[in-house]
């Protein structure tokens, strides 16, 4: 039988969508279309432009193995530099010719053996395969604070930064103490006349410096690509080591805990140090990397506010102790809906099965990439992906290779449609739940890792084991495969 030519639709031109498109085209799949609701590529790195933004994974590990960048400027790259990396990949692999910008997919349903898509403009489209590359941290979460709309000054979410607002010399509130809040504090501390950090719960901080790379090494790395590969796989080993601390008790976990606690002791004021001390184990939440946060919090113009917010009025924020803190601007570093995935897009699989019905008890997937009842549909960075303090580019690349393998089999005529069975999906999720109690994420803290039932929704083993599972030959008994084509 001659090879078939699949039509593939990818939703999202962020990090994972770009990766998937490149790997498909390298495998000879030419009919690929990326639908991007924005006006540029880059996803998270396009949307987030706040002061102090950088990646919390080393630059040499936050890239694709097939497209190493020899010219990173720092150990942890600033956001604009990462965005430029994905823009450069778009140019290098000529992806602009297959990306439809300003095109939002609002409905996708499997009918007649294909995926039928509807755009926000009402256009009807059709593909053999549909891949959701919509990202993890995409839908900003705005807190329900009484009177927030009454504030006279600007209010902005970290992912919707308003660069027309001048922060220098102003009184600024930052609400939220996750990685984003920490980075914004570091980015604004030198400029704001007063910076109030509103903390609901404290975070553990690992004090990693962010030195510059020597520019003279860039031409050397370009001439000797092996040097970039060595850097990548060195950090790969470091983060696999860190994963061991996350998934099981032992000396590695004690070492990381000790490093965080030693960093906290650099806060000289005993009262401030007490207020910055979390009430849970280090790494139970995503560990924050920052060498500058504690020094910033000890500046005269930076203040920690751990009283709860009662309401906002025209002049500023009123806390539960009755104090009004007058402000010029409010920044919401309040995170994202980490369980949205491809929603609010409507997704309907075989026989009218909706995503809302399938996920009535919370997001569930097989290997983090596929759903029972949704033939020829795949996800990148879906539920249970290993996202805890690990390089998401590495995970996306492993998932994209796995998905490319399925589409290659379709091209060879091995099947018409494929989806994981409900049994295999349930077994996969049950095995993860059984393994979760030994992980640090289950030691007792609230975080965006937790599902509706309070159980962390993460891969509970090492990222290496995840990549091995994705790269292995699929067990045919774990899949509903229809219309196997026999050779003529």
N, C-alpha and C positions, 0 to 999 in steps of 0.2 A: 504494500500500500504506500502511495506517495504521502509525503508529509502534509499535514493540514496546517493552516495558517490562522492561529487564534487572534481574535480581537480582544484586547485587554484594556479595561478602564481602570485608572488609578485615581482615587479621590485624595487630593492633597499634594502640594509640591514643596513640602517641608523636607527635613532630613531623610526620613524613611521613604517617602515617595520618590525622591530623587534617586536614592539607592536602588529601589526596585526597578525603576525605569531603565537605569543604566545596565543592570544585570540582565534584564530581559532582552535588551537590544544586543548586548554582547553574546547572548545565547541564540541570536538569530530571529527573535520575535520582533517583527517590524511594525505591526499594527498596534501601537500603544498610544493611548491618549491620557494625559494628566489633566484633571479638572481642579482648578485652584480658584477659590472664591476671592482671594486677594489679588493685588496687582504686581506681586513679586514673589520669588521663591524664598525659602528659608524658614517658613513656619514660625516657631518659637523665636528664632534669632532675627526674624523680620519684625515681629510684633513687640518684642521686648527691647527697649532702648534706654532704660533708666540709668541714672548715674551709678557708676561702680559695677555695672554688669560684667560678669565674667563666668566662664564655665568652671564647675567644681570637679571636673575630670581633666587631667593633664592634656595639653594640646596634642602631644604626640600619640595619645591613645584615643582622643576624640576626633577620629577621622577614619576613612575607609581604607582597607588594606590595598585596594586596587587604585587608590588615588592619594598617595602620601604627599603631604605638603612639607617641603623642606624649609619653609621660610616663616614658621611660627615665631612670634616676637617674644612670647613669655611662656613660662611653665604652664600657667593657666590663662588661656587666651581671653582677651576682652571680647564682648559680644559682637561688635562691628566686624572684627577680624574673622570670627566664625561665619558670620553672614556672608562676608566676601568669599570665603572658601566655598560655600554652597553656590553662590553666584558664579564663581569660576568653574565649578563642575558643570553647571548648566551650560555655560559657553563651550567648555572643552568637549562635552559629549553631545552638543547641538540639541539640547532638550527643549529649547524655546520653540522649535518647530513642531513639538508635539504637546505643548502646554497650552491649555485654554484658560487664560486668566479671566478674572471677574466672572467666573462661572461656578455657581453654587449648585450642587446636587441636593435637591430637597426630598426626592423620593426614588427608591430603587427597589424593584421587585422582580423575582424570578418567574418568567412566564414563557412558554413555548421553547424551553431549553436554553434560554438566554436571559441576561440581565437587562431589563428595560429601565432606563433612567429618565428622570424628569428634572430639568434645571429650574432655577428660580424664575427664569423668563418663560417657562412653559415649553421649552424645546424637548423633543423626545429623541432618545439615543438608545443604542443597543450594543451589547458586548457579550462575548462568550464567557469572559472572566471579569470579576469585579474585585478590586483590592482597595480596602479602606486604609489609607495612610494618613489618618486625621490627627494623630498625635495623642499624647497623654495629658499634657498641661496646656490646654487650648481655650477652654471656656472660663473666663475670669469669674471668680466668686466675689460678690459684693455683700458685705455684712449688713444685716438688718439692724441698723442703728437709728434710733428715733431722732428725727430732726436733721438727718444728714443733708437733706435737700435744702434746709434753711440756711446753711452756712454761706456767708457772704463771699468767701474766697473760693479759689479753685479746688476741686476735689478730683483726684485722678487715681485710677488703678495702675499698678506698676506696669501692666502689659499694655496700657494705653497712655503712655507718658506724653504730657503736653509740653513740648519744648519751647513754646511761646511764653511759658510762665518762668519768670526769673526767680530763682531760689536764693541767690546770693543776698545776704543781709536780711533775710526774712525769717519769720517764726514758723517752723514747719513741724507738723506731726506726722510720724510714720506709725501706722497701725499694723502690727504683725511682726513676729520675730523669727520667721523662717529664713531660709537662705536668701530670699529676695530682700526681706527687711534688713537683714544684716548687711548685705551689699549696699543697699541704699544709704544706710547710716554711715557706712565707710565713705560712700561717694559724696555725701552732703555735709559731713561734719566740719570740713574746712571752710564751708561757704555760708551755711545758715547762721544767722545771729543767735538763734536758739533752736535746738532740735530735740523734740520730745518723742521718745520711743514708747509706744503703748504696748505693754506686754501682757498677754493673757497667760502664757506659760513660758518658762525659760527653756533655752536650748543648750545642748552641749556643743562646744566649738573645738575643732582640731586646728591647732595653729600652724598651718602650712604657709610658708612665704611664697611670693610670686615673683621670682627674679626674671630679669630679661635674659634672652639668649644672645650670644655674641653674633653680631651681624656677619662677621667674616666667615662664620661657619656655613652660611647659606649656600654660597657657590660650591663649597665642598660637599654638602649634602646633595645638591643637585647632580654633581658629577658621580657621587657614590651613593646611589639609592639604598644600598644595604644599611647605611647608617640610620636612615629613617625607619627602616624595618626593625633594626635592633632596638631603637627607642620605643617603637610601638610594642614589641613583644616583651620588653623589660617591664613596662608599665602594666602590660597584661598580666604578668606574673605577680606584680605587686598587688593588683586588685583581686586576683584570685586568692592571694594570701589574706587580704582583707575580708573576702567573702567567707573564709573559714571562721573568722571571728563573728560574723553575722549569723551563721547557721548552726553553730554548736558552741557550748561552753568550753572554756579552756584557757590556756595561757595567752593565746592571741587576743581573746576578748578582754582578758585582764590587762594586757599591755595597752590596748586602745583606750580602755577605761582610765588607766593611769595617766596616759598622755593628756586626755581631756581634763581630768581633775587637776593635773599639774598646771595646765594652762589657766584654769579658773583661779588658781592661787596667785596669778599675776595681777589680779584686781586688788589693789592695796586697801581700799576702804572695806572694812569687815561687813558693814551693813549692805553696801552695794553688792559685795560678793555673795552674801546670803540671798539677796533678792534675785541674783542671776544664776542661782544654783537650781538645776532641774530636780524634780522629785521622781525621776525614773532613770533607768540605766542608760549610759551612753550607747548610741546606735539604735535604740528602740525606734526612734524617728530617724529620718535621713540625716546623717551626720553632716554638720556644716563645717566647711573649710574656710578659715579666715584667720590671718595673722593680725588684722587691723581692728577687729571688732572691740575687743576689750580695751585697747588703748583709746579708741574713739569714745567708748562709754565713760572713760575717766576724764574727758575734757570738760572744762568749765561750762561750755555752751551746750552740752549734751546731757539730757536728763532721762532717767528711766521712770516710767509711770506704770506701776503695777496695780493701781486701783482700777476697778472696772469702769467702763464707759457707761454713764447713765443716759446721756443724750447729747446731741449737738445743737447749738443755737447759732445765731447769726455771727457772734464774735469768736466762737471757738467750741472746745469740747468741755463738757461738764462731767466730772467723774462721780462715782458713787459716794465719795466723801464730801460732795458738795462744792468742790473747788472748780472754778472756771479757769481754763488755760486758753488765753487769747492767742489766736493763730492767724497767719496769713495764707496758709495752704495746708491741705490734708492729703496725705498719700496712703492709699490702701494697698498694703503688701499682704493681702489676705488670700492669696493663692488662687487655685483653680478647682473646678469640678473634675477631680481625677477619675471619676467613674462615668463620665459622659461618653468617652470613646467617639463613635461616629455620630452620636446624637447631637442635635435634634433631627437629623435626617431620618426619614421614615424608611425602614428596611423590612421587606416582606420576602420570605423564602418560599419553599415548596408548599403547595396546598394552603396558601394563605397564612402560614405561620409568621407571626410578627416578632420583631426583636423584643418588643415590650413584653410579650407573652413568654418568650424563651427566657428572658432575664427578669422575670417577676420576682425571683428570690435573690437577685443580684447578678452582676456580670459573670458569665462562665464561658469558657472556651476550651477547645482541645489544643494542647501545646501552645496556647496563647495566640494561635493564628487562624483557627477555623471553628465553625459553628455547626452543630447537627441541624439538619433540615434546611441548610442554606448552601445548595450545590454551587460549586465553582466560585465560592466566595472566600476571600482570605483577608486577614487583618495584619497590619504591622503595629507593633507595640500594643497588642491587645491585652486582655485580662491575663494576669499571672506572669507577665513578662518579667525577667530579672532586672528591675529598675532601681533596686536599692544600692545607692553609691557605686554605680557601675557605668561604663561607657555605653550609652544608648546607641551609638553608631555601630558598635560591635554586635549588639543584639539585633539591630535592624538588618545588618548585613547577613547574619546567620538566618534570620527569618526570611529575608528576600531570596537567599539561595534555596531554601526549602521550598518556597512557593514557586520559584523558577523551575525546580525539579518536577513539580506536579504539572506545570504547563508544558514542559518538554515532553512528558509522557503523553499528554493529550495530543500534542503535535504528531507523535508517533502512532497515534490511533489506538492507544491502550484502553481508553475509556471516553465516554462523552461527558458525564458529570460525576463529581466526587464530593463527598461531605463526610465528616466523621460521624460515626454512629452515636446515638444517645448513650449506649452502654459504655463505649470507650471514653466519651467525654465525662460521664459520671465517675467512672473508675479513676480517670486522671485527676479529677478534682478531689475525690475521696483520698487518694494517695497523698496529695499535697496537704490536705487538712490533717492527716495522721502525722506528717512530718513537721508541721508548723510548731508544735509546743516546744521543741528544742531550740528554736531560733530566738534571736534577741528581740525580734519584732513582737513576740508574744509574751514579753516579760512584764507588760503592764504600762501602757501609755496610750494616749489618743494620738492618731495620726491619719494622714490621708491614705495610708496603706490599708486601713481597716474597711471591711465591708459592712453591710447593714447589720449583720449578726455579730459584729465585733471581732471577727477573725481576719487576720491580715490576708490580703489577696495578692500574694507574691510567690514567686518560685522559691521553694524552701531549701534548695540544694545549690551547688556552685554553678556559676555561669558556664563553666567548662562542661558540666554534665548536661546543661540545657543545649549547648551547641552540639554535643554528641548526639543527643536525642533527635534534634532536628536534622542532623546530617545522616542519620541511620536510614536504611531502607525501610519505608513504611510497612507496618504490618497490615496486610490487605484485609484482615478480619476486623480491623478497627474502623473501616470505612464503608459507607454505602456507595457502591460504584455501579453506575447504570450504563446500559447499552455498550458493553464491551464489543469492540469491533474486531472481527477475525480477519485474518489475511485472505485475500481473494485467491 
